[in-house]
Amino acid sequence: MEKLVIEGGHPLVGEVVISGAKNAALPLMAATLLTPGRHCLRNVPDLRDTRTFIRLLEHLGVKSERVGDILYLDTTTLTSVEAPYDLVKTMRASVLVLGPLVARLGRAKVSLPGGCAIGARPIDFHIMGLERLGAICNLDGGYVDANSSGSLQGNVIYFDIPSVTGTENILMAATLATGETVLNNAAKEPEIGNLVDMLVGMGAKIEGRGTDTLTIHGVDELHPADCVVIPDRIEAGTYLIAIVATGGHGTVTHCRPDHLPSLLEKLRMAGVLVTETKDSITVEWPSADKTEMKLKGVDITTMPYPGYPTDLQAQFMALMTQCSDSCVVNETIFENRFMHVAELHRMGANIRIDGHSARVDGCGMGGLKGAPVMATDLRASSSLVIAGLAAAGRTEISRIYHLERGYENLVDKLTKLGAKVWKEDE
Ligand code: EPZ
C-alpha cells in the first residue's frame, strides 16, 4: 500500500482545474441502464469509484470505452441483473443500479451495501420507493431481490429524509413507470439536477427540477444519452479550504460557484476575501502579511442542500484548527462522521467531541505539527491532507486508497499549487 507524504508550511498559490463530480457521474452512469444503445457521458472523472462503477456495469453486460474524459457506454445487451457483494461492499453507490434494472428488465438483485466508516448507510428508502411503484422486494442472504411483474406503476412517494441516492434511484425507476409519480421531500443537491437534465434529454418527462417535489410522467421508452457531468463542488470546496488553510491565495476554475453557497458564506464570515465569476472562485487573505492572518472561528451545521454539505465538514474542521478563537461543528447527516478528529489530535489539534457536535479551539495559523496519521474514509482523508499542508513539518497519511476514490490527480493538482507532496510505499 502507498502513503502520502507532505512537507507542510508552504502556502498554496495559483489555479486548479476542477474535475467532473464523482457524485454526479455515478448516477448518470447508472441511468444509462434504463435503455439500450450507445450513451456518451462527458467530463467523467477518472477515479477509483468511477472505475469500480464501470466494472459493475460491465458485469451486467455493458460495453465501455473511455476516450479522455468522455465515457461511451453501450447498454444494448444486458446479461445479468445482479450487483455482487464484492463490488457493492467497496462502493455503496452501486445500489444505484437497482432502480434502472427493475424499470427496464423487471428484476434486480443487488447486494446490501453494508455499513461504512461514517455510518450504517441503510437503503430502506430505496426499497420503500420501489415497493410504492409496485415492485416486490425480498431481503435474502444479504441481497435485495426486487421484482416487478410487468411495468412499474406510478405513485405518490414521501421520503422521511431527503436521501440523495434514494431520490436518484426512484427518480430513474419512475421515468419508465406507467402513469404519474410524485416524489415528496426529494433531495435537491445539484447532482439531482444533473440527473434530471440527462433523463429529460433521453425523453423522460419530469417537472420540479431543483425543488423538493419531483413529478415524473412515465414514458414507454427512452433514447440514449449525450450529457455532461457537472463540476465537483466538493473537490472545489476542498481546494478552496486548502488554499486558505495554508495562508495562500488562488482560484479554482471550471467550477460552479452557485453550487457552493454555504461554504463561500462561511469562508467570508471567517475573514477570507472570496470573489466569483460564472465558472471560477478566488480566495485570498486581506493582507499577505502572515502576522496579520487571523482566521475567525465560524460554526457550521451540516444540512441537506443548500445547507452546509456534510461532505465538506471534515475539511472545514481542519481549517478551523487554524482559527484564532473557537467554533462548533455540528454533524446532522451521518452518525459517525468525526473519524478525522482523533487523527487531527495527533497533529496537535484541540477538538472535543460531544455527541454530534465537536468544539474546535483553534491554535492559530501554522499551529499544527506534522505527524503520521491514518485515513479512515474519503472526506476524512482530505481533511488530513489539508491539516498536513498547513502544519509545520512532515505528515505521512496511510491508507490513501480512500483519497483516490474521490480526488482526480490530487498530487499533480496540489504540486501545481506549490505543495510539497508525494507518494511513497508504506
Ligand atoms: C450521498 O450519499 C453521497 N454519495 C454522499 O457522499 C453524501 O455524503 C450524502 O449523499 C449526503 O449528502 C453519493 O452521492 C454517491 P443519503 P447517500 O441517502 O445518498 C439516511 C462522499 O463522500 N438514509 O442522502 O448514501 C442516511 O443514513 C459520499 O462522496 C436512510 O436512513 O446519502 C443518512 O443519515 C459520502 N435510509 C441520511 O439518510 C436510506 O434509505 C442521508 O443519506 C437512505 C439514507
Residues whose N, C-alpha, C, O or C-beta is under 5 A from the ligand:
A	BS01	EPZ	N23 A93 R121 P122 I123 D124 F125 H126 I161 P162 S163 V164 T165 G166 T310 D311 I333 F334 L378 R379
